Amino acid sequence: MSHWIYELSGSPEAGGHQRIAGEAEPGKVVVFERADRPVIVDGFVRESVDDLMMVARFRWVASGAPSAVMPELLRAAAVSS
C-alpha cells in the first residue's frame, strides 16, 4: 500500500517539512494541531499534486485558533481554484 507525502512549506514556526498521510488523495486544505500547543493549528492550502509520485505540495496560510484559521484557509482555497 502506498501513502501520500505532504510537502508543507512557508510556516514561520516549522519552515518546510513533510508528513506521511493516508491513501486517499489529499483535499484542498489541511490543518495540523501543534504537538506542543494543542489549541493552535497550522493551516495549509494545496498548490499541486503529483499523482505518479503521490506527493501533494501545500503552502502555509495561517496559524492560530481553529476558528480564525479556517476562514483564511477557505478564502485561500477559493482563490487557488
N, C-alpha and C positions, 0 to 999 in steps of 0.2 A: 504494500500500500504506500502511496505517495502522499506527502503533506505539502501544503503551500508554505512558502517562505515569504514573510512580510518584511520588506526593507523600509524602515522608518527613518525619515530624515527631517532635520530642521528643528527638533525640540531643543529649546535652550537649556533644559535640565539634563537631557540624556544625549544630545548630539544625534549622530546616526547610529542605528543598531538594527539587528534583525531579530525576528521572532518566528518560531515554528508554529504554524496554525493547523487547522483541520484539513480535511479532504475536500470540503465544499469550496467552490470558487468564492473569493472574497467579495464582500459588498463594497459600496462606495465609501463608507466611513468605518473607522474602527476607533474604539475607546478602550484605554487600558487604565486600570486603577493602579496607583503607585503603591509599591510594597511598603515603603517607609511612611507614607501619609495616605491612608485609605480613604480619606474624604476628598482627595484631589485626584482628578483624572487628566490624562493627556489624550487629546482628540486629533485624529489624522484623517485626511481625505485621500482617496485613491487617485493616483496620477496615471498609472499604466499597469498593464497586466501582460505577462509573458506566459501564455498558456503552455507552451512547449516545456519551458524550464520550471513552470509552476512558481513564478516569482511575481509578487504584486508589490508595486512601489507606492508608498504613501508619503505625503508631506504633512508636517505638523501644522495645525491650525490654531489650537488654543489649549490652555491648561487652566484648571480651576475646579470649582464645584460643578458637578454634572449639569445642574440647572442652567449654568452660564455657558458651559462648553457646547451643549447640544444645539442651541440655536445658531451658533457660529459655524458648527460643522454642516448643518443643513443648508445654510447660506452658501458656504464654500462648495458643497457638493452640487448645488443648483447651478452655480457659475461654471463649474468644470464640466458640466454635461454637454 
